[in-house]
């Protein structure tokens, strides 16, 4: 069985990159940075913390 965990969107602006994450546990949040690497690192850290603290199903 599959269940929704989160949605991640990456959007490119004129000067920066935006990542938008949506999940039941964390709601909607956004991260901006000058490079894809910087934004992806923020997304990885956020999701890792969220999933590690989530109760086991």
N, C-alpha and C positions, 0 to 999 in steps of 0.2 A: 504494500500500500504506500502511496506517495502522499506527502503532505507539504503544504507551502511552508517554507522556512523564511525566505526573504527575497526581496527584489532589489537588484542593483542596476542603476542606470549611469552611464558615463556620457557627459555632454561636453562638447568643446566650445568654449567661448572665444572671443577675439584675442584675449591675452592669457587665459587660464583654462584649466580643465575642472569640471564639476562632476562629483559623484553624488548620486542620491540613493540612499538606502532606505528601504521600507521593510519593517518586520513587526510581528505582533508584540514581541517583547520590548523592542526599542523604539517603536513608532517610526516616524520619518525624520531623517537627519541628512544634512548635506555637508560635503567637504570640498574645499577648493584648494588648488595649488597650481604652481607655475608649470609643473611637468606631470606626465602620466605616472612616473615612478613615485613622486611625492604623494599623489592622491591615492594611488593603489596601496601604498604602505599604510596610510590612515585607515582605509577601508578594511584591510586585512587585520590590523590591530583591533579595530572596533568590533568586527565580527568574531574574532577569536575570543575576546573578552566576553562578548554576549553569549556565545555558545558554550564556553567553559563554565559560566556561572548558571546556565540553564539547568533545570532539573532533568535527570535522565528519564527518557520516555519508555 
